């Protein structure tokens, strides 16, 4: 999976917006102003949030996920070319869902098409 593939997938998620708050070359995907996926200027992979630290540790130990630079231990980096597309999309979707679940109910309702 490439950076372009990740950007295309993230763009399909309701309410997802991309920005570059850390400078040019950084693609930071947010929902409700909270980050769910991030790609640095080096372009080595995509960082995503896991449900908790043990899950992130398990993914790193099992490989090929790595520690996500600059993020909490509950985040992992999926290196481009080392993780299958389906798995990367699954991890992005889980990260997105984790972030959405922590947003105010009113924002969640707007994302799901409610009032």
N, C-alpha and C positions, 0 to 999 in steps of 0.2 A: 504494500500500500504506500502511496506517495503523499506528499504534502497536499497536492491538488485533490487527491482522492479524499483525504481527511476533510479538507475545506468543503468539498462538495457534499459529503455526508453530513457534516455538522450543519450546513445551511438548510437541510431538510427538517431539522428538529424545530418544533414550535417555539417561537420566541427567541431563538438563538441569534446572537449578533456577534460579529467579529470586530476586533479592534487591535490596535498596536500600542498599548499604553507604555510598553517598555522600549519603544523605538522601532524604527524600520526593520522589517524582516521577521518580526515576532507576530504570529497569528494567535491571538487569545480569544477563545470562544466563551461567551458568557450567556447566561439566561438569568433574568432578573438581577442584573449587575453582579452576578457571582460566576466565577470561572468554573467551567466543567472540562475544558480541553485546552491545552497550550502547546504551541510549537515555537521553539526558539529560533533565533537567526541562524544557528549552526545547521539546522535542518536534519537532525539525527533521528527524530521520532516525535511521537505525540505523548504528552503527559496527561494522565487521567486520574481522577479520584476513585478510590476504592471505598467499600463500606466501612472498613476499619483497618487499623494497623496490622493485625494478624493476617487479614486477607492480602494486603500488599506484600507482607513478608513472605507468605506462601508463594505468591506469583513470582517474586524475585528469586526465591530459592529454587523453584521449578524451572525458571528461565523460560524464555529469553528476556523477560521483563527486567528492568533495571531501576535503581533509585532515581526518582525524578529530581533533577537538580533544582534547588531553590524552593522546593515544596515540602510540605509536611510529610512525615513518614507514611501517611495513609495514601499517598500518591505514588504511581509507578510510571515509568517511561516505557512505551512500546517502540522499540527501535524499528525504523523503516527497513523492510526487507527481511526482518527476522521473525515477525509475527504475522500469521495468516490474516487476510483481509476480514474474514468473518469474525475472528477473535477481536481484532482492533475495533470493528464496528460495534461488537457486543460490549466491549469495555467502555467505549465512548458513550453508548446508550445508557449503560449502568451509571456512569459518572453523571450524566445529564439527569437521570432519574433521582439520584441521591441529592443533587443540588436542588432540583424542583421540589422534592419532598420537604425541604427546609425553608422554602419560600412561604410568605404569608398565604393563607387559604384563598384570599381574593385574587392574588397573582396567579396561583395555581389554576383557579377556575377560568381566568382569562386565557391561559395557555391551552386549556382543554376545550375551549370554545364556549364555556359557560359565561355567566354574567357576574 
